[in-house]
Amino acid sequence: MVGTSFLFSPSPLTGHFLNKGARTVPKPFPPGMIFVPSKGGISHNGLEDTEELHLIAGARVLLQTLLDLAGQPDGKQ
């Protein structure tokens, strides 16, 4: 996505995701995660906060990923 950096990486963090209840996802659908930065690096805490701009960027990454997987990289049918 233009202006958004990304990294494809097999990661132990995927295990974190799987331990949170995604074990019921069928095998053909491997888990993935989209990370956005939290202010002050605080996460998993009531004080966690993320800039709206970063939330929008994360949502756009998710949308583009779904469009790519559906074979519609430009969002048009």
mmJSON file of the N, C-alpha and C atoms, coordinates in Angstrom:
{"data_MODEL":{"atom_site":{
"group_PDB":["ATOM","ATOM","ATOM","ATOM","ATOM","ATOM","ATOM","ATOM","ATOM","ATOM","ATOM","ATOM","ATOM","ATOM","ATOM","ATOM","ATOM","ATOM","ATOM","ATOM","ATOM","ATOM","ATOM","ATOM","ATOM","ATOM","ATOM","ATOM","ATOM","ATOM","ATOM","ATOM","ATOM","ATOM","ATOM","ATOM","ATOM","ATOM","ATOM","ATOM","ATOM","ATOM","ATOM","ATOM","ATOM","ATOM","ATOM","ATOM","ATOM","ATOM","ATOM","ATOM","ATOM","ATOM","ATOM","ATOM","ATOM","ATOM","ATOM","ATOM","ATOM","ATOM","ATOM","ATOM","ATOM","ATOM","ATOM","ATOM","ATOM","ATOM","ATOM","ATOM","ATOM","ATOM","ATOM","ATOM","ATOM","ATOM","ATOM","ATOM","ATOM","ATOM","ATOM","ATOM","ATOM","ATOM","ATOM","ATOM","ATOM","ATOM","ATOM","ATOM","ATOM","ATOM","ATOM","ATOM","ATOM","ATOM","ATOM","ATOM","ATOM","ATOM","ATOM","ATOM","ATOM","ATOM","ATOM","ATOM","ATOM","ATOM","ATOM","ATOM","ATOM","ATOM","ATOM","ATOM","ATOM","ATOM","ATOM","ATOM","ATOM","ATOM","ATOM","ATOM","ATOM","ATOM","ATOM","ATOM","ATOM","ATOM","ATOM","ATOM","ATOM","ATOM","ATOM","ATOM","ATOM","ATOM","ATOM","ATOM","ATOM","ATOM","ATOM","ATOM","ATOM","ATOM","ATOM","ATOM","ATOM","ATOM","ATOM","ATOM","ATOM","ATOM","ATOM","ATOM","ATOM","ATOM","ATOM","ATOM","ATOM","ATOM","ATOM","ATOM","ATOM","ATOM","ATOM","ATOM","ATOM","ATOM","ATOM","ATOM","ATOM","ATOM","ATOM","ATOM","ATOM","ATOM","ATOM","ATOM","ATOM","ATOM","ATOM","ATOM","ATOM","ATOM","ATOM","ATOM","ATOM","ATOM","ATOM","ATOM","ATOM","ATOM","ATOM","ATOM","ATOM","ATOM","ATOM","ATOM","ATOM","ATOM","ATOM","ATOM","ATOM","ATOM","ATOM","ATOM","ATOM","ATOM","ATOM","ATOM","ATOM","ATOM","ATOM","ATOM","ATOM","ATOM","ATOM","ATOM","ATOM","ATOM","ATOM","ATOM","ATOM","ATOM","ATOM","ATOM","ATOM","ATOM","ATOM"],
"id":[1,2,3,4,5,6,7,8,9,10,11,12,13,14,15,16,17,18,19,20,21,22,23,24,25,26,27,28,29,30,31,32,33,34,35,36,37,38,39,40,41,42,43,44,45,46,47,48,49,50,51,52,53,54,55,56,57,58,59,60,61,62,63,64,65,66,67,68,69,70,71,72,73,74,75,76,77,78,79,80,81,82,83,84,85,86,87,88,89,90,91,92,93,94,95,96,97,98,99,100,101,102,103,104,105,106,107,108,109,110,111,112,113,114,115,116,117,118,119,120,121,122,123,124,125,126,127,128,129,130,131,132,133,134,135,136,137,138,139,140,141,142,143,144,145,146,147,148,149,150,151,152,153,154,155,156,157,158,159,160,161,162,163,164,165,166,167,168,169,170,171,172,173,174,175,176,177,178,179,180,181,182,183,184,185,186,187,188,189,190,191,192,193,194,195,196,197,198,199,200,201,202,203,204,205,206,207,208,209,210,211,212,213,214,215,216,217,218,219,220,221,222,223,224,225,226,227,228,229,230,231],
"type_symbol":["N","C","C","N","C","C","N","C","C","N","C","C","N","C","C","N","C","C","N","C","C","N","C","C","N","C","C","N","C","C","N","C","C","N","C","C","N","C","C","N","C","C","N","C","C","N","C","C","N","C","C","N","C","C","N","C","C","N","C","C","N","C","C","N","C","C","N","C","C","N","C","C","N","C","C","N","C","C","N","C","C","N","C","C","N","C","C","N","C","C","N","C","C","N","C","C","N","C","C","N","C","C","N","C","C","N","C","C","N","C","C","N","C","C","N","C","C","N","C","C","N","C","C","N","C","C","N","C","C","N","C","C","N","C","C","N","C","C","N","C","C","N","C","C","N","C","C","N","C","C","N","C","C","N","C","C","N","C","C","N","C","C","N","C","C","N","C","C","N","C","C","N","C","C","N","C","C","N","C","C","N","C","C","N","C","C","N","C","C","N","C","C","N","C","C","N","C","C","N","C","C","N","C","C","N","C","C","N","C","C","N","C","C","N","C","C","N","C","C","N","C","C","N","C","C","N","C","C","N","C","C"],
"label_atom_id":["N","CA","C","N","CA","C","N","CA","C","N","CA","C","N","CA","C","N","CA","C","N","CA","C","N","CA","C","N","CA","C","N","CA","C","N","CA","C","N","CA","C","N","CA","C","N","CA","C","N","CA","C","N","CA","C","N","CA","C","N","CA","C","N","CA","C","N","CA","C","N","CA","C","N","CA","C","N","CA","C","N","CA","C","N","CA","C","N","CA","C","N","CA","C","N","CA","C","N","CA","C","N","CA","C","N","CA","C","N","CA","C","N","CA","C","N","CA","C","N","CA","C","N","CA","C","N","CA","C","N","CA","C","N","CA","C","N","CA","C","N","CA","C","N","CA","C","N","CA","C","N","CA","C","N","CA","C","N","CA","C","N","CA","C","N","CA","C","N","CA","C","N","CA","C","N","CA","C","N","CA","C","N","CA","C","N","CA","C","N","CA","C","N","CA","C","N","CA","C","N","CA","C","N","CA","C","N","CA","C","N","CA","C","N","CA","C","N","CA","C","N","CA","C","N","CA","C","N","CA","C","N","CA","C","N","CA","C","N","CA","C","N","CA","C","N","CA","C","N","CA","C","N","CA","C","N","CA","C","N","CA","C","N","CA","C","N","CA","C"],
"label_alt_id":[null,null,null,null,null,null,null,null,null,null,null,null,null,null,null,null,null,null,null,null,null,null,null,null,null,null,null,null,null,null,null,null,null,null,null,null,null,null,null,null,null,null,null,null,null,null,null,null,null,null,null,null,null,null,null,null,null,null,null,null,null,null,null,null,null,null,null,null,null,null,null,null,null,null,null,null,null,null,null,null,null,null,null,null,null,null,null,null,null,null,null,null,null,null,null,null,null,null,null,null,null,null,null,null,null,null,null,null,null,null,null,null,null,null,null,null,null,null,null,null,null,null,null,null,null,null,null,null,null,null,null,null,null,null,null,null,null,null,null,null,null,null,null,null,null,null,null,null,null,null,null,null,null,null,null,null,null,null,null,null,null,null,null,null,null,null,null,null,null,null,null,null,null,null,null,null,null,null,null,null,null,null,null,null,null,null,null,null,null,null,null,null,null,null,null,null,null,null,null,null,null,null,null,null,null,null,null,null,null,null,null,null,null,null,null,null,null,null,null,null,null,null,null,null,null,null,null,null,null,null,null],
"label_comp_id":["MET","MET","MET","VAL","VAL","VAL","GLY","GLY","GLY","THR","THR","THR","SER","SER","SER","PHE","PHE","PHE","LEU","LEU","LEU","PHE","PHE","PHE","SER","SER","SER","PRO","PRO","PRO","SER","SER","SER","PRO","PRO","PRO","LEU","LEU","LEU","THR","THR","THR","GLY","GLY","GLY","HIS","HIS","HIS","PHE","PHE","PHE","LEU","LEU","LEU","ASN","ASN","ASN","LYS","LYS","LYS","GLY","GLY","GLY","ALA","ALA","ALA","ARG","ARG","ARG","THR","THR","THR","VAL","VAL","VAL","PRO","PRO","PRO","LYS","LYS","LYS","PRO","PRO","PRO","PHE","PHE","PHE","PRO","PRO","PRO","PRO","PRO","PRO","GLY","GLY","GLY","MET","MET","MET","ILE","ILE","ILE","PHE","PHE","PHE","VAL","VAL","VAL","PRO","PRO","PRO","SER","SER","SER","LYS","LYS","LYS","GLY","GLY","GLY","GLY","GLY","GLY","ILE","ILE","ILE","SER","SER","SER","HIS","HIS","HIS","ASN","ASN","ASN","GLY","GLY","GLY","LEU","LEU","LEU","GLU","GLU","GLU","ASP","ASP","ASP","THR","THR","THR","GLU","GLU","GLU","GLU","GLU","GLU","LEU","LEU","LEU","HIS","HIS","HIS","LEU","LEU","LEU","ILE","ILE","ILE","ALA","ALA","ALA","GLY","GLY","GLY","ALA","ALA","ALA","ARG","ARG","ARG","VAL","VAL","VAL","LEU","LEU","LEU","LEU","LEU","LEU","GLN","GLN","GLN","THR","THR","THR","LEU","LEU","LEU","LEU","LEU","LEU","ASP","ASP","ASP","LEU","LEU","LEU","ALA","ALA","ALA","GLY","GLY","GLY","GLN","GLN","GLN","PRO","PRO","PRO","ASP","ASP","ASP","GLY","GLY","GLY","LYS","LYS","LYS","GLN","GLN","GLN"],
"label_asym_id":["A","A","A","A","A","A","A","A","A","A","A","A","A","A","A","A","A","A","A","A","A","A","A","A","A","A","A","A","A","A","A","A","A","A","A","A","A","A","A","A","A","A","A","A","A","A","A","A","A","A","A","A","A","A","A","A","A","A","A","A","A","A","A","A","A","A","A","A","A","A","A","A","A","A","A","A","A","A","A","A","A","A","A","A","A","A","A","A","A","A","A","A","A","A","A","A","A","A","A","A","A","A","A","A","A","A","A","A","A","A","A","A","A","A","A","A","A","A","A","A","A","A","A","A","A","A","A","A","A","A","A","A","A","A","A","A","A","A","A","A","A","A","A","A","A","A","A","A","A","A","A","A","A","A","A","A","A","A","A","A","A","A","A","A","A","A","A","A","A","A","A","A","A","A","A","A","A","A","A","A","A","A","A","A","A","A","A","A","A","A","A","A","A","A","A","A","A","A","A","A","A","A","A","A","A","A","A","A","A","A","A","A","A","A","A","A","A","A","A","A","A","A","A","A","A","A","A","A","A","A","A"],
"label_entity_id":["1","1","1","1","1","1","1","1","1","1","1","1","1","1","1","1","1","1","1","1","1","1","1","1","1","1","1","1","1","1","1","1","1","1","1","1","1","1","1","1","1","1","1","1","1","1","1","1","1","1","1","1","1","1","1","1","1","1","1","1","1","1","1","1","1","1","1","1","1","1","1","1","1","1","1","1","1","1","1","1","1","1","1","1","1","1","1","1","1","1","1","1","1","1","1","1","1","1","1","1","1","1","1","1","1","1","1","1","1","1","1","1","1","1","1","1","1","1","1","1","1","1","1","1","1","1","1","1","1","1","1","1","1","1","1","1","1","1","1","1","1","1","1","1","1","1","1","1","1","1","1","1","1","1","1","1","1","1","1","1","1","1","1","1","1","1","1","1","1","1","1","1","1","1","1","1","1","1","1","1","1","1","1","1","1","1","1","1","1","1","1","1","1","1","1","1","1","1","1","1","1","1","1","1","1","1","1","1","1","1","1","1","1","1","1","1","1","1","1","1","1","1","1","1","1","1","1","1","1","1","1"],
"label_seq_id":[1,1,1,2,2,2,3,3,3,4,4,4,5,5,5,6,6,6,7,7,7,8,8,8,9,9,9,10,10,10,11,11,11,12,12,12,13,13,13,14,14,14,15,15,15,16,16,16,17,17,17,18,18,18,19,19,19,20,20,20,21,21,21,22,22,22,23,23,23,24,24,24,25,25,25,26,26,26,27,27,27,28,28,28,29,29,29,30,30,30,31,31,31,32,32,32,33,33,33,34,34,34,35,35,35,36,36,36,37,37,37,38,38,38,39,39,39,40,40,40,41,41,41,42,42,42,43,43,43,44,44,44,45,45,45,46,46,46,47,47,47,48,48,48,49,49,49,50,50,50,51,51,51,52,52,52,53,53,53,54,54,54,55,55,55,56,56,56,57,57,57,58,58,58,59,59,59,60,60,60,61,61,61,62,62,62,63,63,63,64,64,64,65,65,65,66,66,66,67,67,67,68,68,68,69,69,69,70,70,70,71,71,71,72,72,72,73,73,73,74,74,74,75,75,75,76,76,76,77,77,77],
"pdbx_PDB_ins_code":[null,null,null,null,null,null,null,null,null,null,null,null,null,null,null,null,null,null,null,null,null,null,null,null,null,null,null,null,null,null,null,null,null,null,null,null,null,null,null,null,null,null,null,null,null,null,null,null,null,null,null,null,null,null,null,null,null,null,null,null,null,null,null,null,null,null,null,null,null,null,null,null,null,null,null,null,null,null,null,null,null,null,null,null,null,null,null,null,null,null,null,null,null,null,null,null,null,null,null,null,null,null,null,null,null,null,null,null,null,null,null,null,null,null,null,null,null,null,null,null,null,null,null,null,null,null,null,null,null,null,null,null,null,null,null,null,null,null,null,null,null,null,null,null,null,null,null,null,null,null,null,null,null,null,null,null,null,null,null,null,null,null,null,null,null,null,null,null,null,null,null,null,null,null,null,null,null,null,null,null,null,null,null,null,null,null,null,null,null,null,null,null,null,null,null,null,null,null,null,null,null,null,null,null,null,null,null,null,null,null,null,null,null,null,null,null,null,null,null,null,null,null,null,null,null,null,null,null,null,null,null],
"Cartn_x":[0.842,0.0,0.885,0.589,1.413,1.489,2.704,2.892,2.812,2.612,2.523,3.584,4.421,5.444,4.849,5.449,4.959,6.103,5.87,6.848,6.093,6.407,5.859,6.854,6.42,7.353,6.661,7.136,6.636,7.093,6.203,6.551,5.916,6.613,5.989,4.754,4.638,3.454,2.192,2.322,1.168,0.654,1.558,1.161,0.342,0.7,-0.072,-1.51,-1.641,-2.962,-3.718,-3.048,-3.706,-4.139,-3.371,-3.725,-4.903,-5.297,-6.41,-7.747,-7.799,-9.085,-9.234,-8.206,-8.329,-8.03,-7.885,-7.592,-8.72,-9.891,-11.026,-11.034,-10.094,-10.028,-9.54,-10.25,-9.834,-8.419,-7.732,-6.344,-6.099,-7.016,-6.705,-6.566,-6.9,-6.853,-5.809,-4.563,-3.523,-3.767,-3.405,-3.617,-2.661,-3.063,-2.221,-2.528,-1.626,-1.824,-1.423,-2.134,-1.792,-1.495,-0.294,0.098,0.078,-0.436,-0.355,0.304,1.061,1.77,0.833,1.13,0.4,1.224,0.543,1.244,2.078,3.327,4.211,4.57,4.174,4.48,3.664,2.638,1.813,0.779,0.76,-0.253,-0.723,-1.866,-2.476,-2.673,-3.147,-3.275,-4.396,-5.096,-6.171,-5.712,-4.421,-3.875,-3.496,-3.646,-3.283,-4.1,-3.422,-4.087,-3.342,-4.074,-3.486,-4.033,-3.146,-3.55,-4.584,-5.584,-6.623,-6.01,-4.99,-4.323,-3.771,-3.208,-2.667,-3.786,-4.9,-6.042,-6.596,-6.679,-7.17,-6.208,-4.911,-3.919,-4.052,-4.235,-4.41,-5.664,-6.746,-7.992,-7.814,-7.051,-6.795,-5.951,-4.984,-4.178,-5.077,-5.969,-6.904,-7.788,-8.356,-9.217,-8.456,-7.248,-6.483,-6.123,-5.816,-5.51,-6.717,-7.891,-9.106,-9.422,-9.234,-9.452,-8.469,-7.209,-6.202,-6.566,-6.981,-7.351,-8.581,-9.454,-10.664,-10.381,-9.129,-8.779,-9.223,-9.455,-9.905,-8.984,-7.707,-6.745,-7.106,-7.956,-8.333,-9.676,-10.323,-11.602,-12.782,-12.529,-13.62,-13.936,-15.204,-15.618,-15.387],
"Cartn_y":[-1.174,0.0,1.234,2.179,3.372,4.128,4.437,5.209,4.404,3.115,2.265,1.182,1.085,0.044,-1.278,-2.363,-3.665,-4.656,-5.745,-6.816,-8.125,-9.055,-10.4,-11.201,-11.758,-12.454,-13.573,-14.816,-15.86,-15.5,-15.484,-14.942,-15.72,-15.781,-16.373,-15.588,-14.334,-13.549,-14.176,-14.897,-15.605,-16.607,-17.215,-18.129,-17.416,-16.161,-15.354,-15.234,-14.956,-14.85,-16.165,-17.267,-18.566,-18.929,-18.523,-18.827,-18.002,-16.976,-16.117,-16.569,-17.79,-18.321,-18.566,-18.299,-18.483,-19.915,-20.805,-22.2,-22.832,-22.22,-22.778,-22.361,-21.501,-21.082,-22.267,-22.599,-23.746,-23.579,-24.689,-24.692,-23.904,-23.886,-23.133,-21.63,-21.152,-19.731,-19.444,-19.224,-18.971,-17.638,-17.564,-16.316,-15.233,-14.031,-12.877,-11.79,-10.859,-9.765,-8.449,-7.413,-6.059,-5.279,-4.749,-3.988,-2.503,-1.734,-0.279,0.185,1.263,1.695,2.295,2.004,2.6,3.748,4.776,5.917,5.446,5.841,5.476,4.0,3.243,1.819,0.993,1.594,0.898,0.025,-1.273,-2.156,-3.141,-3.756,-4.71,-4.062,-2.828,-2.054,-1.036,-0.692,0.291,1.652,1.934,3.211,3.192,2.036,1.932,2.914,3.591,4.562,4.575,4.752,4.763,5.949,6.632,7.775,7.336,8.174,7.857,7.592,8.345,8.161,6.743,6.192,4.838,3.794,4.062,3.144,3.081,4.241,4.301,3.558,3.76,3.063,1.548,1.083,-0.348,-0.886,-0.111,-0.531,-0.595,0.341,0.331,-0.879,-1.228,-2.417,-3.655,-3.754,-4.883,-4.907,-3.76,-3.69,-4.123,-3.589,-3.93,-5.41,-5.969,-7.399,-8.228,-7.875,-8.605,-8.475,-7.28,-7.092,-7.924,-7.94,-8.743,-10.224,-10.698,-12.103,-12.458,-11.471,-11.686,-11.524,-11.189,-11.013,-9.705,-8.704,-7.388,-6.312,-6.282,-5.378,-3.907,-3.502,-2.092,-1.818,-2.859,-2.699,-2.659,-2.823,-2.791,-4.205,-4.46,-5.801,-6.029],
"Cartn_z":[0.0,0.0,0.0,-0.811,-0.939,0.384,0.805,2.024,3.307,3.196,4.38,4.274,5.3,5.261,5.74,5.276,5.696,5.731,6.402,6.517,6.611,5.722,5.832,6.642,7.742,8.61,9.369,9.175,10.062,11.467,12.398,13.7,14.837,15.974,17.156,17.595,17.137,17.5,16.932,15.826,15.27,16.293,17.042,18.112,19.164,19.454,20.4,19.896,18.616,17.999,18.122,17.822,17.878,19.29,20.267,21.65,22.146,21.398,21.81,21.228,20.665,20.239,18.755,17.976,16.531,16.104,17.042,16.686,15.895,15.916,15.196,13.727,13.304,11.909,11.078,10.002,9.177,8.628,8.423,7.964,6.677,5.698,4.47,4.697,5.874,6.15,7.225,6.811,7.806,8.52,9.778,10.516,10.051,10.242,9.949,10.954,11.093,12.041,11.389,11.712,11.283,12.559,12.633,13.814,13.51,14.426,14.359,15.657,15.595,16.794,17.846,19.087,20.202,20.765,21.212,21.805,22.992,23.015,24.113,24.147,23.126,23.086,24.073,24.661,25.662,24.955,25.28,24.714,25.772,25.508,26.439,27.814,27.791,29.017,28.793,29.83,29.736,29.255,29.373,28.918,27.431,26.794,25.378,24.552,23.639,22.768,21.437,20.359,19.027,18.259,17.544,16.731,15.691,15.457,14.476,13.096,12.733,11.447,11.304,12.392,12.358,12.291,12.958,12.885,11.459,10.823,9.444,8.518,8.711,7.888,8.06,9.286,9.541,8.87,8.918,8.268,6.756,6.204,4.762,4.354,5.184,4.912,4.901,5.881,5.933,4.695,4.318,3.143,1.889,1.702,0.504,0.482,1.639,1.72,1.307,1.8,1.444,-0.039,-0.598,-2.031,-2.851,-2.43,-3.127,-3.081,-1.911,-1.772,-2.605,-2.79,-3.599,-5.084,-5.434,-6.841,-7.421,-6.569,-7.023,-6.435,-6.862,-6.232,-6.282,-7.233,-7.296,-6.624,-6.092,-5.41,-6.355,-7.671,-8.652,-9.096,-9.381,-9.802,-11.264],
"occupancy":[1.0,1.0,1.0,1.0,1.0,1.0,1.0,1.0,1.0,1.0,1.0,1.0,1.0,1.0,1.0,1.0,1.0,1.0,1.0,1.0,1.0,1.0,1.0,1.0,1.0,1.0,1.0,1.0,1.0,1.0,1.0,1.0,1.0,1.0,1.0,1.0,1.0,1.0,1.0,1.0,1.0,1.0,1.0,1.0,1.0,1.0,1.0,1.0,1.0,1.0,1.0,1.0,1.0,1.0,1.0,1.0,1.0,1.0,1.0,1.0,1.0,1.0,1.0,1.0,1.0,1.0,1.0,1.0,1.0,1.0,1.0,1.0,1.0,1.0,1.0,1.0,1.0,1.0,1.0,1.0,1.0,1.0,1.0,1.0,1.0,1.0,1.0,1.0,1.0,1.0,1.0,1.0,1.0,1.0,1.0,1.0,1.0,1.0,1.0,1.0,1.0,1.0,1.0,1.0,1.0,1.0,1.0,1.0,1.0,1.0,1.0,1.0,1.0,1.0,1.0,1.0,1.0,1.0,1.0,1.0,1.0,1.0,1.0,1.0,1.0,1.0,1.0,1.0,1.0,1.0,1.0,1.0,1.0,1.0,1.0,1.0,1.0,1.0,1.0,1.0,1.0,1.0,1.0,1.0,1.0,1.0,1.0,1.0,1.0,1.0,1.0,1.0,1.0,1.0,1.0,1.0,1.0,1.0,1.0,1.0,1.0,1.0,1.0,1.0,1.0,1.0,1.0,1.0,1.0,1.0,1.0,1.0,1.0,1.0,1.0,1.0,1.0,1.0,1.0,1.0,1.0,1.0,1.0,1.0,1.0,1.0,1.0,1.0,1.0,1.0,1.0,1.0,1.0,1.0,1.0,1.0,1.0,1.0,1.0,1.0,1.0,1.0,1.0,1.0,1.0,1.0,1.0,1.0,1.0,1.0,1.0,1.0,1.0,1.0,1.0,1.0,1.0,1.0,1.0,1.0,1.0,1.0,1.0,1.0,1.0,1.0,1.0,1.0,1.0,1.0,1.0],
"B_iso_or_equiv":[0.0,0.0,0.0,0.0,0.0,0.0,0.0,0.0,0.0,0.0,0.0,0.0,0.0,0.0,0.0,0.0,0.0,0.0,0.0,0.0,0.0,0.0,0.0,0.0,0.0,0.0,0.0,0.0,0.0,0.0,0.0,0.0,0.0,0.0,0.0,0.0,0.0,0.0,0.0,0.0,0.0,0.0,0.0,0.0,0.0,0.0,0.0,0.0,0.0,0.0,0.0,0.0,0.0,0.0,0.0,0.0,0.0,0.0,0.0,0.0,0.0,0.0,0.0,0.0,0.0,0.0,0.0,0.0,0.0,0.0,0.0,0.0,0.0,0.0,0.0,0.0,0.0,0.0,0.0,0.0,0.0,0.0,0.0,0.0,0.0,0.0,0.0,0.0,0.0,0.0,0.0,0.0,0.0,0.0,0.0,0.0,0.0,0.0,0.0,0.0,0.0,0.0,0.0,0.0,0.0,0.0,0.0,0.0,0.0,0.0,0.0,0.0,0.0,0.0,0.0,0.0,0.0,0.0,0.0,0.0,0.0,0.0,0.0,0.0,0.0,0.0,0.0,0.0,0.0,0.0,0.0,0.0,0.0,0.0,0.0,0.0,0.0,0.0,0.0,0.0,0.0,0.0,0.0,0.0,0.0,0.0,0.0,0.0,0.0,0.0,0.0,0.0,0.0,0.0,0.0,0.0,0.0,0.0,0.0,0.0,0.0,0.0,0.0,0.0,0.0,0.0,0.0,0.0,0.0,0.0,0.0,0.0,0.0,0.0,0.0,0.0,0.0,0.0,0.0,0.0,0.0,0.0,0.0,0.0,0.0,0.0,0.0,0.0,0.0,0.0,0.0,0.0,0.0,0.0,0.0,0.0,0.0,0.0,0.0,0.0,0.0,0.0,0.0,0.0,0.0,0.0,0.0,0.0,0.0,0.0,0.0,0.0,0.0,0.0,0.0,0.0,0.0,0.0,0.0,0.0,0.0,0.0,0.0,0.0,0.0,0.0,0.0,0.0,0.0,0.0,0.0],
"pdbx_formal_charge":[null,null,null,null,null,null,null,null,null,null,null,null,null,null,null,null,null,null,null,null,null,null,null,null,null,null,null,null,null,null,null,null,null,null,null,null,null,null,null,null,null,null,null,null,null,null,null,null,null,null,null,null,null,null,null,null,null,null,null,null,null,null,null,null,null,null,null,null,null,null,null,null,null,null,null,null,null,null,null,null,null,null,null,null,null,null,null,null,null,null,null,null,null,null,null,null,null,null,null,null,null,null,null,null,null,null,null,null,null,null,null,null,null,null,null,null,null,null,null,null,null,null,null,null,null,null,null,null,null,null,null,null,null,null,null,null,null,null,null,null,null,null,null,null,null,null,null,null,null,null,null,null,null,null,null,null,null,null,null,null,null,null,null,null,null,null,null,null,null,null,null,null,null,null,null,null,null,null,null,null,null,null,null,null,null,null,null,null,null,null,null,null,null,null,null,null,null,null,null,null,null,null,null,null,null,null,null,null,null,null,null,null,null,null,null,null,null,null,null,null,null,null,null,null,null,null,null,null,null,null,null],
"auth_seq_id":[1,1,1,2,2,2,3,3,3,4,4,4,5,5,5,6,6,6,7,7,7,8,8,8,9,9,9,10,10,10,11,11,11,12,12,12,13,13,13,14,14,14,15,15,15,16,16,16,17,17,17,18,18,18,19,19,19,20,20,20,21,21,21,22,22,22,23,23,23,24,24,24,25,25,25,26,26,26,27,27,27,28,28,28,29,29,29,30,30,30,31,31,31,32,32,32,33,33,33,34,34,34,35,35,35,36,36,36,37,37,37,38,38,38,39,39,39,40,40,40,41,41,41,42,42,42,43,43,43,44,44,44,45,45,45,46,46,46,47,47,47,48,48,48,49,49,49,50,50,50,51,51,51,52,52,52,53,53,53,54,54,54,55,55,55,56,56,56,57,57,57,58,58,58,59,59,59,60,60,60,61,61,61,62,62,62,63,63,63,64,64,64,65,65,65,66,66,66,67,67,67,68,68,68,69,69,69,70,70,70,71,71,71,72,72,72,73,73,73,74,74,74,75,75,75,76,76,76,77,77,77],
"auth_comp_id":["MET","MET","MET","VAL","VAL","VAL","GLY","GLY","GLY","THR","THR","THR","SER","SER","SER","PHE","PHE","PHE","LEU","LEU","LEU","PHE","PHE","PHE","SER","SER","SER","PRO","PRO","PRO","SER","SER","SER","PRO","PRO","PRO","LEU","LEU","LEU","THR","THR","THR","GLY","GLY","GLY","HIS","HIS","HIS","PHE","PHE","PHE","LEU","LEU","LEU","ASN","ASN","ASN","LYS","LYS","LYS","GLY","GLY","GLY","ALA","ALA","ALA","ARG","ARG","ARG","THR","THR","THR","VAL","VAL","VAL","PRO","PRO","PRO","LYS","LYS","LYS","PRO","PRO","PRO","PHE","PHE","PHE","PRO","PRO","PRO","PRO","PRO","PRO","GLY","GLY","GLY","MET","MET","MET","ILE","ILE","ILE","PHE","PHE","PHE","VAL","VAL","VAL","PRO","PRO","PRO","SER","SER","SER","LYS","LYS","LYS","GLY","GLY","GLY","GLY","GLY","GLY","ILE","ILE","ILE","SER","SER","SER","HIS","HIS","HIS","ASN","ASN","ASN","GLY","GLY","GLY","LEU","LEU","LEU","GLU","GLU","GLU","ASP","ASP","ASP","THR","THR","THR","GLU","GLU","GLU","GLU","GLU","GLU","LEU","LEU","LEU","HIS","HIS","HIS","LEU","LEU","LEU","ILE","ILE","ILE","ALA","ALA","ALA","GLY","GLY","GLY","ALA","ALA","ALA","ARG","ARG","ARG","VAL","VAL","VAL","LEU","LEU","LEU","LEU","LEU","LEU","GLN","GLN","GLN","THR","THR","THR","LEU","LEU","LEU","LEU","LEU","LEU","ASP","ASP","ASP","LEU","LEU","LEU","ALA","ALA","ALA","GLY","GLY","GLY","GLN","GLN","GLN","PRO","PRO","PRO","ASP","ASP","ASP","GLY","GLY","GLY","LYS","LYS","LYS","GLN","GLN","GLN"],
"auth_asym_id":["A","A","A","A","A","A","A","A","A","A","A","A","A","A","A","A","A","A","A","A","A","A","A","A","A","A","A","A","A","A","A","A","A","A","A","A","A","A","A","A","A","A","A","A","A","A","A","A","A","A","A","A","A","A","A","A","A","A","A","A","A","A","A","A","A","A","A","A","A","A","A","A","A","A","A","A","A","A","A","A","A","A","A","A","A","A","A","A","A","A","A","A","A","A","A","A","A","A","A","A","A","A","A","A","A","A","A","A","A","A","A","A","A","A","A","A","A","A","A","A","A","A","A","A","A","A","A","A","A","A","A","A","A","A","A","A","A","A","A","A","A","A","A","A","A","A","A","A","A","A","A","A","A","A","A","A","A","A","A","A","A","A","A","A","A","A","A","A","A","A","A","A","A","A","A","A","A","A","A","A","A","A","A","A","A","A","A","A","A","A","A","A","A","A","A","A","A","A","A","A","A","A","A","A","A","A","A","A","A","A","A","A","A","A","A","A","A","A","A","A","A","A","A","A","A","A","A","A","A","A","A"],
"auth_atom_id":["N","CA","C","N","CA","C","N","CA","C","N","CA","C","N","CA","C","N","CA","C","N","CA","C","N","CA","C","N","CA","C","N","CA","C","N","CA","C","N","CA","C","N","CA","C","N","CA","C","N","CA","C","N","CA","C","N","CA","C","N","CA","C","N","CA","C","N","CA","C","N","CA","C","N","CA","C","N","CA","C","N","CA","C","N","CA","C","N","CA","C","N","CA","C","N","CA","C","N","CA","C","N","CA","C","N","CA","C","N","CA","C","N","CA","C","N","CA","C","N","CA","C","N","CA","C","N","CA","C","N","CA","C","N","CA","C","N","CA","C","N","CA","C","N","CA","C","N","CA","C","N","CA","C","N","CA","C","N","CA","C","N","CA","C","N","CA","C","N","CA","C","N","CA","C","N","CA","C","N","CA","C","N","CA","C","N","CA","C","N","CA","C","N","CA","C","N","CA","C","N","CA","C","N","CA","C","N","CA","C","N","CA","C","N","CA","C","N","CA","C","N","CA","C","N","CA","C","N","CA","C","N","CA","C","N","CA","C","N","CA","C","N","CA","C","N","CA","C","N","CA","C","N","CA","C","N","CA","C","N","CA","C","N","CA","C","N","CA","C"],
"pdbx_PDB_model_num":[1,1,1,1,1,1,1,1,1,1,1,1,1,1,1,1,1,1,1,1,1,1,1,1,1,1,1,1,1,1,1,1,1,1,1,1,1,1,1,1,1,1,1,1,1,1,1,1,1,1,1,1,1,1,1,1,1,1,1,1,1,1,1,1,1,1,1,1,1,1,1,1,1,1,1,1,1,1,1,1,1,1,1,1,1,1,1,1,1,1,1,1,1,1,1,1,1,1,1,1,1,1,1,1,1,1,1,1,1,1,1,1,1,1,1,1,1,1,1,1,1,1,1,1,1,1,1,1,1,1,1,1,1,1,1,1,1,1,1,1,1,1,1,1,1,1,1,1,1,1,1,1,1,1,1,1,1,1,1,1,1,1,1,1,1,1,1,1,1,1,1,1,1,1,1,1,1,1,1,1,1,1,1,1,1,1,1,1,1,1,1,1,1,1,1,1,1,1,1,1,1,1,1,1,1,1,1,1,1,1,1,1,1,1,1,1,1,1,1,1,1,1,1,1,1,1,1,1,1,1,1]
}}}
